[in-house]
Every structure is written in structure tokens, then in C-alpha cells.
């Protein structure tokens, strides 16, 4: 990795947030889309085209709009700001789901660690490694996001136009993730967007757990959550979640719940 990590401040309504993000990263996003179709065709055994993927993209986009209308509008703003098509902006949110774990087995992924303060005065910590297929270190960025009138801000790590990947909000909630493999991956809300939604609206681990349990997640993941009083991991598989709460947690890339 060379150079500085791009930092984008995006405040406003959802479309404006997306447009500011897209404008700031326009050249990079267009180059990424032109690079073997978001580098998907460097990884997939059978190359794909945008036209081939349009029905799949539309199915996921409908699920995103139904579950998180504000994020769907932000995707439209991203497309407008970057000067790319709506389908291309949507594809940037779906790379993991398009790859699918049956096609691309995991080769060692992320590790998360969380520790709540628990009254000790030591402070709360969430830390994780990030290991992704496709060599995306040159696509990393950080978003400073705030919705008009929300009274809350989030710092969000992003890759190549993703609206969210992991982060922390001004209410004191941090969210990380692990890839865990299981179940049937199908059109729904991508877990990365679920994390962004949680950061936008939740103020605690308990609120985040409740939100994640109600979302139609597209694929299996483990979410690591931390606030000042509690840490937890939430394993999501097949429309269900399993939760383990503690002052300190560690998770890698296999299911821990019995």
C-alpha cells in the first residue's frame, strides 16, 4: 500500500452523502470497475459481464431498498457523484455476494477482538485484521458520515465505493466482522451494508443485536460489537442469529455457537 488513505467527509441527506462519496472517489471507482469488472474476473473461475449480472444486481438492490431505503438512495447518489451507472454502483456493494463462497473458498480471513470497559476505566476497544480476496489495499478509504438532523456521526472504513465495511459511531458503538461460511447465500441485505445501517441508527450493543436479528441478511457473517459496557459477537446464518455477550471476545472464521 502506498500513499495516504483517502478521507471523505459526507454529511447531508442520503443522496448527498452518496454523491459526495462518489465525487471524491470518482476516478478511482471508474478505474476499479474497468479493472476486470471490479477485479471479479481475476478471482472467479468463469468470467462474468455487467450485463450477465444485471438480474442478480436488481434482485439484491430490491432487497436493499426494502430493508434500508436510505442506503438505496445513497447508492444512487454514489452513482451520480462518480459518473457511473446505478447497476455499477450497486455492484460495488455486492462483490462478496457475487463471488459466493461455493466458488471462492476462504483462505484465511479476518480476526476480531473486542473488550468493553466494564467500569474498569481502561476504555473500550475493538480491533481487527482485514484480509480480503483481490488485493484491495489500494482501494481503502475512510468515510466521516452524518445524516442531517440525526445528531450522530460515524467513522466508516470502506473499500472501492462500499457504503460501509466496519466502523464506530459517535454514540460509542463499534462494529467489526468475520467471514463465516454456511447456509444459502441469496438476494438480501449485504452484511457490509447491515453494518453501516447499524452504525447509522444504533447506540448500543443491545440495539445493534436487535436490529441485526430483524434484517434480511444476504449471506452468513459474524458481527463483533462493542460499547462501553458490553462486547458481543453475533453469528448470522440462514435468517437466524446467535449471540454471545461478554466483557471480552475474540472471533475468527468459524462458528463458535454450539
C-alpha positions as CSV (number, residue, x, y, z in Angstrom):
1,X,0.0,0.0,0.0
2,X,1.4,3.4,-0.9
3,X,0.2,7.0,-0.3
4,X,-2.3,8.3,2.1
5,X,-5.7,6.7,2.9
6,X,-8.4,8.9,1.3
7,X,-10.7,10.6,3.9
8,X,-14.1,11.7,2.8
9,X,-16.5,13.8,4.9
10,X,-20.0,13.2,3.7
11,X,-22.8,15.0,5.6
12,X,-26.4,15.6,4.5
13,X,-29.3,13.6,3.2
14,X,-28.7,10.1,1.9
15,X,-28.4,11.1,-1.8
16,X,-26.0,13.9,-0.9
17,X,-23.8,11.6,1.2
18,X,-23.6,9.2,-1.7
19,X,-22.9,12.0,-4.2
20,X,-20.1,13.5,-2.0
21,X,-18.5,10.0,-1.7
22,X,-18.8,9.3,-5.4
23,X,-17.4,12.7,-6.4
24,X,-14.4,12.3,-4.1
25,X,-13.6,8.8,-5.4
26,X,-14.8,9.1,-9.0
27,X,-11.6,8.4,-10.8
28,X,-10.6,5.5,-8.6
29,X,-14.1,3.9,-8.8
30,X,-14.2,4.1,-12.6
31,X,-10.8,2.6,-12.8
32,X,-11.7,-0.2,-10.4
33,X,-14.9,-1.0,-12.4
34,X,-12.7,-1.2,-15.6
35,X,-10.2,-3.5,-13.8
36,X,-11.6,-6.9,-14.7
37,X,-15.0,-5.8,-13.6
38,X,-14.1,-4.8,-10.0
39,X,-11.4,-7.5,-10.1
40,X,-14.0,-10.1,-10.0
41,X,-12.7,-11.7,-13.2
42,X,-9.3,-12.0,-11.6
43,X,-10.8,-14.3,-9.0
44,X,-13.8,-16.1,-10.5
45,X,-13.2,-19.3,-12.4
46,X,-15.7,-18.2,-15.1
47,X,-15.6,-14.6,-16.2
48,X,-18.8,-12.5,-15.9
49,X,-20.0,-9.3,-17.5
50,X,-22.1,-6.5,-16.1
51,X,-25.0,-7.4,-18.5
52,X,-24.9,-11.0,-17.2
53,X,-25.1,-9.8,-13.6
54,X,-27.9,-7.2,-14.1
55,X,-30.7,-9.6,-13.0
56,X,-28.8,-10.6,-9.9
57,X,-27.9,-7.0,-9.1
58,X,-31.5,-6.0,-9.5
59,X,-32.7,-8.7,-7.1
60,X,-30.2,-7.6,-4.4
61,X,-31.0,-3.9,-5.0
62,X,-34.7,-4.5,-4.4
63,X,-33.9,-6.2,-1.1
64,X,-31.6,-3.3,-0.1
65,X,-34.3,-0.8,-0.9
66,X,-36.9,-2.7,1.1
67,X,-34.7,-3.1,4.2
68,X,-32.7,0.1,4.1
69,X,-34.3,2.8,1.8
70,X,-31.8,5.4,2.9
71,X,-28.8,3.3,1.8
72,X,-30.5,2.5,-1.5
73,X,-30.8,6.3,-2.1
74,X,-27.1,6.7,-1.1
75,X,-26.2,4.2,-3.8
76,X,-28.0,6.4,-6.3
77,X,-26.0,9.4,-5.0
78,X,-22.8,7.4,-5.3
79,X,-23.5,6.7,-9.0
80,X,-24.4,10.3,-9.7
81,X,-21.2,11.6,-8.0
82,X,-18.9,9.1,-9.6
83,X,-20.4,9.4,-13.0
84,X,-21.2,5.6,-13.2
85,X,-24.4,3.7,-13.8
86,X,-26.7,2.7,-11.0
87,X,-26.0,-1.0,-11.7
88,X,-22.3,-0.4,-11.4
89,X,-22.7,1.5,-8.1
90,X,-24.8,-1.4,-6.8
91,X,-22.3,-3.9,-7.9
92,X,-19.7,-2.2,-5.7
93,X,-21.8,-3.2,-2.7
94,X,-22.1,-6.8,-3.8
95,X,-18.7,-8.1,-4.7
96,X,-18.6,-10.7,-1.9
97,X,-22.1,-12.0,-2.6
98,X,-21.3,-12.2,-6.4
99,X,-18.2,-14.2,-5.7
100,X,-20.0,-16.5,-3.3
101,X,-18.2,-18.9,-1.0
102,X,-19.0,-22.0,-3.1
103,X,-17.0,-20.5,-5.9
104,X,-14.2,-18.9,-3.9
105,X,-13.4,-20.8,-0.7
106,X,-12.0,-18.7,2.2
107,X,-8.2,-18.7,2.5
108,X,-7.8,-17.2,5.9
109,X,-9.8,-14.1,6.6
110,X,-10.3,-11.5,9.4
111,X,-9.8,-11.8,13.1
112,X,-11.7,-9.6,15.6
113,X,-11.1,-8.7,19.2
114,X,-13.4,-6.6,21.5
115,X,-13.2,-5.5,25.1
116,X,-15.7,-3.4,26.9
117,X,-14.7,-1.0,29.6
118,X,-17.0,-2.7,32.2
119,X,-16.3,0.1,34.7
120,X,-12.5,-0.5,34.8
121,X,-11.6,2.8,33.3
122,X,-9.4,1.1,30.8
123,X,-11.6,2.1,27.9
124,X,-13.4,0.0,25.3
125,X,-11.5,-1.5,22.4
126,X,-12.5,-3.1,19.1
127,X,-9.7,-4.3,16.8
128,X,-9.4,-6.5,13.8
129,X,-7.3,-7.6,10.9
130,X,-8.6,-7.2,7.4
131,X,-7.8,-9.9,4.8
132,X,-9.6,-9.8,1.5
133,X,-9.5,-11.6,-1.8
134,X,-8.5,-9.4,-4.7
135,X,-5.7,-7.2,-3.2
136,X,-7.9,-4.3,-2.3
137,X,-5.5,-2.4,-0.1
138,X,-5.2,0.3,-2.8
139,X,-9.0,0.8,-2.6
140,X,-9.2,1.6,1.1
141,X,-10.8,4.8,2.3
142,X,-12.4,6.3,5.4
143,X,-15.8,8.0,5.5
144,X,-16.9,10.5,8.1
145,X,-20.7,10.2,7.7
146,X,-23.5,12.2,9.3
147,X,-27.2,12.3,8.3
148,X,-28.9,15.6,8.5
149,X,-30.7,16.0,11.8
150,X,-29.6,12.7,13.2
151,X,-27.2,14.1,15.9
152,X,-24.9,11.2,15.2
153,X,-21.7,10.6,13.1
154,X,-19.8,7.5,12.1
155,X,-16.3,6.8,11.0
156,X,-16.5,4.0,8.5
157,X,-13.8,2.0,6.8
158,X,-14.7,1.5,3.1
159,X,-13.3,-0.3,0.1
160,X,-13.9,0.8,-3.5
161,X,-17.3,2.5,-3.1
162,X,-18.7,0.3,-0.3
163,X,-21.1,2.3,1.8
164,X,-19.8,0.5,4.9
165,X,-17.4,-2.2,6.0
166,X,-16.7,-1.7,9.7
167,X,-16.6,1.4,12.0
168,X,-17.5,3.3,15.1
169,X,-20.2,5.9,15.7
170,X,-20.3,9.0,18.0
171,X,-22.7,7.2,20.3
172,X,-20.0,4.8,21.3
173,X,-20.8,1.7,19.3
174,X,-18.2,-0.1,17.3
175,X,-18.8,-2.9,14.8
176,X,-16.4,-5.4,13.2
177,X,-16.9,-8.6,11.2
178,X,-15.7,-12.0,10.3
179,X,-16.5,-14.2,7.3
180,X,-18.1,-17.5,8.5
181,X,-19.3,-19.8,5.8
182,X,-22.7,-21.6,5.7
183,X,-26.2,-21.7,4.5
184,X,-27.6,-20.5,1.2
185,X,-26.4,-17.0,0.1
186,X,-29.3,-15.3,-1.7
187,X,-30.6,-11.8,-2.5
188,X,-30.9,-9.7,0.6
189,X,-29.1,-7.0,2.5
190,X,-25.3,-7.5,2.2
191,X,-23.7,-7.7,5.7
192,X,-21.4,-4.7,5.0
193,X,-24.5,-2.5,4.4
194,X,-26.1,-4.0,7.5
195,X,-23.0,-2.8,9.5
196,X,-23.4,0.7,8.0
197,X,-27.1,0.7,8.9
198,X,-26.4,-0.4,12.5
199,X,-23.8,2.4,12.8
200,X,-26.4,4.9,11.5
201,X,-29.2,4.1,13.9
202,X,-27.9,2.1,16.9
203,X,-26.4,3.4,20.2
204,X,-25.5,0.2,22.0
205,X,-24.7,-3.4,21.6
206,X,-28.3,-4.4,22.7
207,X,-29.8,-2.1,20.0
208,X,-27.4,-3.5,17.3
209,X,-28.3,-7.1,18.2
210,X,-32.0,-6.4,17.9
211,X,-31.5,-4.7,14.5
212,X,-29.3,-7.4,13.1
213,X,-31.9,-10.0,14.1
214,X,-34.6,-8.3,12.1
215,X,-32.6,-7.7,8.9
216,X,-32.9,-10.0,5.8
217,X,-29.2,-10.7,5.5
218,X,-27.9,-11.9,2.2
219,X,-25.1,-14.1,3.5
220,X,-23.5,-15.6,6.5
221,X,-21.3,-13.5,8.7
222,X,-20.2,-12.9,12.3
223,X,-20.6,-9.3,13.6
224,X,-18.4,-8.2,16.6
225,X,-20.0,-5.4,18.6
226,X,-18.6,-3.3,21.4
227,X,-19.8,-0.4,23.5
228,X,-18.6,0.9,26.9
229,X,-20.4,-1.8,28.9
230,X,-20.6,-4.9,26.7
231,X,-18.9,-6.8,23.9
232,X,-20.6,-9.5,21.8
233,X,-20.4,-11.5,18.7
234,X,-23.5,-12.2,16.6
235,X,-23.3,-15.1,14.2
236,X,-25.8,-14.8,11.3
237,X,-26.8,-17.9,9.3
238,X,-29.9,-18.8,7.3
239,X,-32.1,-16.0,8.6
240,X,-31.2,-16.6,12.3
241,X,-28.7,-15.0,14.7
242,X,-26.9,-16.5,17.7
243,X,-25.3,-14.1,20.2
244,X,-22.6,-14.4,22.8
245,X,-22.1,-11.5,25.2
246,X,-19.0,-10.9,27.4
247,X,-16.7,-8.1,28.6
248,X,-14.1,-9.5,26.2
249,X,-14.5,-11.6,23.0
250,X,-12.4,-13.0,20.1
251,X,-13.7,-14.4,16.9
252,X,-12.1,-15.7,13.7
253,X,-13.6,-17.5,10.7
254,X,-15.5,-20.5,12.1
255,X,-18.8,-20.7,14.0
256,X,-18.4,-20.8,17.8
257,X,-22.0,-21.1,18.9
258,X,-23.0,-24.7,19.7
